[in-house]
Structure formats: C-alpha cells, structure tokens
Amino acid sequence: AAGERIAGHRAQGRDVRFVSLDLTATCWLRCFRTPQATLLVLCQVHDLESAEYEPIFRAMRHSLALVEEV
C-alpha cells in the first residue's frame, strides 16, 4: 500500500509495476474521497523515463487543489 496527501486529503493507493510492449512500467494509483466525490489520480511512465518523470509526477500530485463549485 502507498499513501500521500493530495489536495489536503489522505490518499491511499498502490505503486504498480508491469510489462507493456516489452518495457517495464510503473503506475502510481491514488484515491481519496471528499463529501462531493471520490477522486482517482493515476500517473504512469515507462521505467526508462522514470528517473526524469517521477519527480514531475510527484510535484503534479502535490500541487493538485480542489475548487468548490459556485
């Protein structure tokens, strides 16, 4: 199991490794609930590019914010 705070909420999920087109890939799945909705965040990258893109995906997840509807 994996978890982190996203948009001020405790998100639970998994870090998944799998093979796709003869390359290994990593996928970060995170899910959390608010009173209005259940949200799923998914990031995926081939492992050849993960050193470059994992920090970017982490920064994107941490920068997410919820906006209330008017």
C-alpha positions in Angstrom: 0.0 0.0 0.0 1.1 3.5 -0.7 -0.3 6.8 0.6 0.3 10.5 0.5 -1.5 13.8 0.9 -3.2 15.2 -2.2 -5.3 18.4 -2.2 -5.3 18.3 1.6 -6.7 14.8 1.8 -5.1 11.5 2.8 -4.9 9.5 -0.5 -4.5 5.7 -0.4 -3.3 3.6 -3.3 -0.7 1.4 -4.8 2.5 1.6 -6.8 2.2 -0.9 -9.6 5.0 -2.3 -11.9 4.1 -4.2 -15.0 5.3 -5.1 -18.5 3.9 -3.2 -21.5 5.3 -3.6 -25.1 8.5 -5.4 -23.8 9.2 -2.5 -21.4 8.6 -2.3 -17.6 6.4 0.5 -16.5 5.4 2.0 -13.2 1.9 3.3 -12.3 1.0 5.3 -9.2 -2.6 5.0 -8.2 -4.1 7.2 -5.5 -7.7 7.6 -4.4 -9.5 9.8 -1.9 -13.0 10.9 -1.0 -14.5 14.2 -0.4 -18.1 15.0 0.6 -18.8 15.7 -3.1 -16.9 13.0 -4.9 -14.4 10.2 -5.0 -11.3 11.0 -6.9 -8.7 8.8 -8.6 -5.2 10.1 -9.6 -3.2 7.9 -12.0 0.4 8.6 -13.2 2.2 6.1 -15.5 5.7 6.1 -17.0 8.0 3.5 -18.7 10.9 2.8 -16.4 13.4 4.0 -19.0 12.0 7.5 -18.3 11.0 7.2 -14.7 14.2 9.0 -13.3 13.2 12.0 -15.4 9.4 12.0 -14.9 8.8 10.6 -11.4 9.7 13.9 -9.7 7.4 15.8 -12.2 4.5 13.4 -11.4 5.1 13.8 -7.7 5.1 17.6 -8.0 1.9 17.5 -10.0 0.2 15.3 -7.4 1.3 17.6 -4.6 0.1 20.7 -6.5 -3.4 19.5 -7.0 -6.1 21.5 -5.3 -9.9 21.2 -5.1 -12.1 24.0 -6.2 -15.6 24.3 -4.9 -18.4 24.7 -7.4 -20.3 28.0 -7.2 
